[in-house]
Amino acid sequence: MHLSRTGFLPTLRSTLVGAAFGLLGLVLSAQTALAGRYASIVIDANSGAVLHASNPDTRSYPASLTKVMTLFLLFDELESGRLHLNSKLAVSAHASGQAPSKLGLEPGERISVQDAVLALVTKSANDVAVVVGEAIGGTEAGFAQMMTRKAKALGMRSTTYRNASGLPDLGQMSTVRDQATLARALITSHAGYYKYFSTRQFVYEGHPITTHNRLMLRYPGADGIKTGYIHASGFNLISSAKRADNRIIGVVFGGATGASRDKHMGQLLDKGFAKLKRGESVEMAEAESNEDLPNIDDLVAAAQSAKAPTKPIAKAKPAKPAAKKVAMRGPANSDDDDDDDDAVGDADPPSWAIQVGAFNEYRPAHKAATDAAKKLGGLVSKGSIDIDKAGSKKKPLYRARISGFNEDQARAACKRLERAGKSCKLVNPNT
């Protein structure tokens, strides 16, 4: 078939213009959706006065902020003496089957209350949230009813809970005002247990777990409390910070990314402390500019990236020492692939690795990594063999690693290898 140059170019231009306008429509729709779910509030924790508010009573999904209420009820149990920090909680099949983020608990295991608290405040573990809910409420549904009753008792008039974790549920709704009310009540009622929210890292079964709350690690005076994310809500955050005798609480719903949400929260907290210093207290502050929303260029880039065809990943093959990384591909749609982690929990980047041995020569290191990859199957569908060379020229050390995991995938991989009698060590990108 022959197409004339003069007839083809206008058609091509028309197609490209149409595609551009279609993409712009998607971009504007995405931006409108982000703007529609954004909300924020900052309050004086001492008086409860509102220092800033934007859409404070708009209902949205709390995501993993839900776990603050789960912990509130657990702290109630500890205060009453019905549970103790060394009490052991049973893991059911329902709890074990929760989507990530999770500890990877198996049915029949038991976890102490203290480890459960630490796993919730750092890892935001969904399986642990259900373990706690079932221990207190009998069933997760029964516990959700207890959560909702507690919310009403605390004055959280627009909040309804349907599960213990914050995983997607159309009926699980709240507002930034209600979440600020909850955080203030928790800090007041359970001051002795609130300190757990300052935990930066804890060790579970020999593995270090670092907090998801990045802002707490770097904002002056911050000491908690919780991050959250599902697709429907965007990136949520409750923060509390104290300077001198002043404590303020901030809540943000609908952040575009974890990093931009944290930056925006830092700005809101700065403004809140500045108002307290000036003696200002405004019940309904004028909505401040939402610097958290992405610009159109960012959304266009994201849309183009989402539409870009993915290239097949080559299977692992022996390579010369100079070629340190080899990509791998596992079975399509593998049940073991936890790539949905940042769709349902606090997002983790795929920057973790596992180490399955260290050798004096390259070939045995590569073989060890390849053998481990075969045992892991679908868990390494997005990973790559990474032979890390250390030591000196005379005494080289080749560390057999598989990289490209998020934290949950890395932990699941090590757990599987250890069950098979193989050694495995987590390589944390933050250490």
C-alpha positions in Angstrom: 0.0 0.0 0.0 1.3 3.4 -0.9 0.6 6.6 1.1 1.5 10.0 -0.3 3.7 12.2 1.8 1.3 15.1 1.6 -1.7 12.9 2.7 0.2 11.2 5.5 1.7 14.1 7.4 -1.6 16.0 8.1 -3.1 12.7 9.3 -0.1 12.1 11.6 -0.3 15.7 12.9 -4.0 15.2 13.6 -3.4 12.0 15.4 -0.6 13.5 17.5 -2.7 16.5 18.4 -5.6 14.3 19.4 -3.4 12.1 21.5 -1.9 15.2 23.2 -5.3 16.6 24.0 -6.3 13.2 25.3 -3.3 13.0 27.5 -3.9 16.5 28.8 -7.4 15.5 29.6 -6.1 12.5 31.7 -3.6 14.9 33.3 -6.2 17.4 34.3 -8.5 14.6 35.5 -5.7 13.2 37.7 -4.9 16.7 39.0 -8.5 17.3 39.8 -8.7 14.0 41.6 -5.6 14.8 43.7 -7.0 18.2 44.5 -10.4 16.7 45.4 -9.0 14.4 48.1 -6.4 16.8 49.6 -7.1 18.0 53.1 -5.0 19.2 56.0 -5.2 20.5 59.5 -2.8 21.7 62.2 -3.9 22.0 65.9 -2.5 23.1 69.2 -2.3 19.8 71.1 -2.6 21.6 74.4 -5.7 23.6 73.8 -7.2 21.8 70.7 -7.3 25.2 68.8 -7.1 24.9 65.1 -4.1 26.8 63.6 -4.7 25.8 60.0 -7.4 23.9 58.1 -8.1 23.1 54.5 -11.1 20.8 53.8 -10.9 19.5 57.4 -14.3 17.8 57.3 -14.1 16.2 53.9 -14.3 12.4 54.3 -11.7 10.2 52.7 -9.9 6.9 53.3 -7.6 7.0 56.3 -5.4 4.1 54.9 -2.8 3.0 57.5 -3.7 5.9 59.8 -6.3 3.4 60.9 -3.6 1.6 62.9 -3.6 4.6 65.3 -7.0 3.6 66.5 -6.0 -0.1 66.5 -3.1 0.9 68.9 -5.4 3.1 71.0 -7.6 0.1 71.8 -4.5 -2.0 72.4 -3.2 0.6 74.8 -6.6 0.6 76.5 -6.2 -3.2 77.1 -2.7 -2.6 78.5 -3.9 0.1 80.9 -6.7 -2.1 82.1 -4.4 -5.1 82.8 -6.3 -7.4 80.5 -3.1 -7.6 78.3 0.5 -7.2 79.1 3.5 -6.3 76.9 4.8 -9.9 77.2 1.3 -11.4 76.4 1.4 -13.7 73.3 -1.1 -13.1 70.5 -2.1 -15.9 68.2 -1.9 -15.6 64.4 -4.9 -16.8 62.4 -5.0 -17.8 58.7 -7.0 -14.6 58.1 -4.3 -12.4 59.7 -1.5 -14.2 57.9 -3.3 -13.7 54.5 -3.3 -9.9 54.7 -1.7 -7.9 51.9 1.6 -6.1 52.5 3.0 -4.2 54.3 3.4 -7.2 56.7 5.7 -9.1 58.9 5.0 -12.4 57.0 3.5 -14.1 60.1 2.4 -17.7 59.6 -0.8 -19.3 60.9 -0.3 -20.8 64.4 2.6 -18.4 65.2 2.4 -16.2 68.3 3.7 -12.7 68.6 4.2 -10.6 71.8 2.2 -7.5 72.4 5.3 -5.4 72.6 6.6 -6.7 69.2 3.1 -6.1 67.8 3.2 -2.5 68.9 6.6 -2.0 67.4 5.6 -3.7 64.1 2.6 -1.4 63.8 4.4 1.9 64.5 7.4 1.1 62.3 6.5 -1.4 59.7 2.8 -0.7 59.6 2.3 -4.4 59.3 -1.3 -5.3 58.2 -1.0 -8.9 59.4 -0.1 -7.7 62.9 -3.0 -5.2 62.9 -5.5 -8.1 62.3 -3.7 -10.2 65.0 -4.3 -7.4 67.5 -7.9 -6.9 66.3 -8.8 -10.6 66.7 -7.2 -10.8 70.1 -9.3 -7.9 71.4 -12.5 -8.1 69.4 -12.7 -11.9 68.7 -13.0 -11.2 65.0 -11.7 -8.3 62.9 -15.3 -7.3 62.1 -16.1 -7.2 65.8 -13.0 -5.2 66.5 -13.9 -2.7 63.7 -17.2 -2.1 65.5 -15.3 -1.4 68.8 -13.1 1.0 66.8 -16.1 2.9 65.5 -17.7 3.1 69.0 -14.4 4.5 70.4 -14.3 7.0 67.6 -17.7 8.3 68.4 -16.9 8.5 72.1 -13.8 10.6 71.3 -15.9 13.0 69.2 -14.8 11.7 65.8 -18.2 12.3 64.3 -17.3 11.5 60.7 -15.3 8.3 61.1 -16.3 4.7 60.5 -14.0 1.7 60.7 -14.4 -1.5 58.8 -11.0 -3.2 59.4 -8.0 -3.0 61.7 -5.4 -2.2 59.2 -6.6 0.5 56.8 -6.6 -1.8 53.7 -9.1 -0.6 51.1 -12.7 -0.7 52.1 -15.3 1.7 50.7 -17.0 2.0 54.1 -13.8 3.0 56.0 -13.9 6.8 56.1 -12.5 9.6 58.2 -11.5 13.3 58.1 -8.3 15.1 59.0 -10.1 16.8 61.8 -11.1 13.4 63.3 -7.6 12.1 62.9 -6.2 15.1 64.7 -8.8 14.5 67.5 -7.6 10.9 67.7 -3.9 11.8 67.9 -4.5 14.3 70.6 -6.6 11.9 72.6 -4.0 9.2 72.3 -1.2 11.5 73.4 -3.3 12.7 76.4 -4.8 9.3 77.4 -1.8 7.1 76.7 1.2 9.3 77.2 3.3 6.4 78.6 2.7 4.3 75.5 2.9 7.2 73.0 6.7 6.9 73.2 6.5 3.9 71.0 5.7 6.1 68.0 9.2 7.6 68.4 10.8 4.2 67.6 13.2 4.5 64.7 14.1 0.8 64.4 13.5 -2.5 66.1 14.8 -6.0 65.6 12.3 -8.8 64.9 13.7 -12.4 64.7 17.1 -11.1 64.0 16.1 -8.7 61.3 16.2 -4.8 61.8 13.0 -3.0 60.8 13.2 0.8 60.2 10.3 3.2 60.6 8.3 4.3 57.5 7.9 7.8 59.2 10.8 9.6 57.4 9.6 13.0 58.5 10.0 12.1 62.1 13.6 11.3 61.5 14.5 14.8 60.3 11.9 17.3 61.5 13.1 19.2 64.6 11.0 18.2 67.6 9.0 15.5 65.8 8.2 12.3 67.8 5.6 10.5 65.8 3.1 9.4 64.7 1.9 7.5 61.6 2.0 7.3 57.8 -0.5 5.7 55.4 -1.1 5.1 51.8 -3.6 3.4 49.4 -4.3 4.4 45.9 -7.8 5.8 46.7 -6.5 8.1 49.5 -3.1 9.2 48.3 -0.3 9.6 50.8 -1.6 10.4 54.3 0.3 11.4 57.5 -0.3 12.3 61.1 2.6 14.2 62.7 3.3 15.5 66.1 6.1 17.8 67.2 7.1 19.5 70.4 9.2 22.6 71.0 9.6 24.0 74.5 6.1 23.7 76.1 4.3 23.7 72.7 3.1 20.6 71.0 1.2 20.7 67.7 -0.4 17.9 65.6 -0.7 18.0 61.9 -2.7 15.7 59.5 -2.5 15.6 55.7 -4.7 13.5 53.4 -4.1 13.0 49.7 -0.4 13.7 49.2 0.9 13.0 45.7 4.0 11.2 46.9 5.5 10.3 50.2 8.3 12.8 49.8 6.1 15.8 48.8 3.6 14.9 51.5 6.5 15.1 54.1 7.7 18.4 52.7 4.2 19.9 52.8 3.7 18.6 56.4 7.0 20.2 57.5 5.8 23.5 56.0 2.5 23.3 57.8 4.2 22.5 61.1 6.6 25.4 60.7 3.6 27.7 60.1 1.8 26.2 63.1 4.7 26.9 65.5 5.1 30.4 64.1 1.4 31.1 64.8 1.7 29.9 68.4 4.8 32.0 68.9 2.9 35.1 67.7 0.0 34.1 69.9 -2.4 33.4 67.0 -5.2 30.8 67.2 -7.6 30.6 64.3 -10.5 28.1 64.3 -10.7 28.1 60.5 -7.6 29.4 58.8 -7.8 30.3 55.2 -6.9 27.3 53.0 -3.2 27.6 52.3 -1.7 26.7 48.9 -1.3 23.0 48.4 2.3 22.7 47.4 1.8 18.9 47.7 0.1 18.6 44.3 2.2 17.8 41.3 2.5 20.1 38.3 1.2 19.1 34.9 4.7 18.2 33.6 5.0 15.7 36.4 1.6 14.2 35.6 2.4 14.0 31.9 5.7 12.2 32.6 3.9 9.8 34.9 1.2 9.1 32.3 3.8 8.5 29.6 5.7 6.2 31.8 2.6 4.2 32.6 1.8 3.8 28.9 5.4 2.9 27.9 5.8 -0.8 26.8 7.8 -2.9 29.2 10.8 -4.7 27.9 11.2 -8.4 28.6 13.7 -9.1 31.3 16.5 -11.5 30.4 16.9 -14.7 32.4 19.9 -15.0 34.7 23.0 -16.3 32.9 26.6 -16.8 34.0 28.7 -13.7 33.3 32.2 -12.4 33.4 33.2 -10.7 36.6 32.9 -7.3 34.9 29.2 -7.8 34.4 28.1 -7.6 38.0 24.3 -7.4 37.6 22.0 -9.9 35.7 18.3 -9.3 35.5 15.8 -12.1 36.2 12.3 -12.9 35.3 9.9 -15.1 37.2 6.6 -16.7 36.2 4.0 -14.2 35.1 1.3 -13.3 37.7 3.0 -15.3 40.3 1.2 -15.5 43.6 4.5 -14.9 45.3 5.0 -11.5 43.7 4.4 -8.9 46.4 4.7 -6.0 43.9 1.4 -4.6 45.1 3.0 -3.5 48.3 2.9 0.2 47.7 -0.7 -0.1 46.4 -1.9 -1.2 49.8 0.5 -0.1 52.5 3.2 2.4 53.3 5.2 2.5 50.1 8.6 0.9 50.1 11.1 1.5 47.2 12.6 -1.6 45.5 16.1 -0.8 47.0 16.5 -3.8 49.3 18.7 -6.8 48.6 19.5 -10.2 50.2 22.9 -11.8 50.6 23.2 -15.6 50.3 26.9 -16.0 50.8 30.4 -14.5 50.5 33.2 -16.3 48.5 36.8 -15.8 47.5 36.0 -16.3 43.8 33.4 -14.9 41.4 32.0 -18.2 40.0 30.8 -19.8 43.3 29.3 -16.5 44.3 27.3 -16.3 41.1 26.3 -19.9 41.4 25.0 -19.4 44.9 23.0 -16.4 43.8 21.6 -18.2 40.8 20.6 -21.3 42.9 18.9 -19.0 45.4 17.0 -17.3 42.6 15.7 -20.6 41.3 14.4 -21.5 44.8 12.7 -18.2 45.2 10.8 -18.4 41.9 8.3 -15.6 41.5 9.7 -13.6 44.4 12.6 -12.5 42.2 10.6 -11.6 39.1 11.8 -8.0 39.5 15.2 -8.7 41.0 18.7 -9.0 39.7 21.8 -11.0 40.6 24.3 -8.5 42.0 27.8 -9.9 42.8 29.3 -7.3 45.1 33.1 -7.2 45.2 34.8 -6.2 48.4 38.2 -6.8 50.0 41.5 -6.2 48.3 43.1 -7.3 45.0 45.1 -10.0 46.8 42.2 -11.1 48.9 39.0 -10.3 47.1 35.6 -11.1 48.6 32.6 -11.7 46.3 29.3 -11.2 48.1 26.4 -13.1 46.4 23.4 -10.8 46.4 20.0 -10.5 44.8 18.8 -6.9 44.6 15.7 -5.0 43.5 13.4 -6.0 46.3 11.1 -3.8 48.5 11.4 -4.6 52.2 8.5 -7.1 52.3 9.8 -9.0 49.3 13.3 -9.2 50.8 12.0 -10.5 54.1 9.8 -13.0 52.4 12.7 -14.2 50.3 15.0 -14.7 53.3 12.2 -16.5 55.1 11.7 -18.9 52.2 15.5 -19.6 51.9 15.9 -20.1 55.7 13.1 -22.6 55.7 15.0 -24.5 53.0 18.1 -24.5 55.2 19.9 -21.8 53.2 21.6 -18.8 54.7 20.2 -15.4 53.9 20.9 -11.9 55.2 18.9 -8.7 54.6 20.7 -5.8 53.0 19.0 -2.6 54.2 19.6 0.4 51.9 19.4 2.7 54.9 22.3 1.1 56.8 
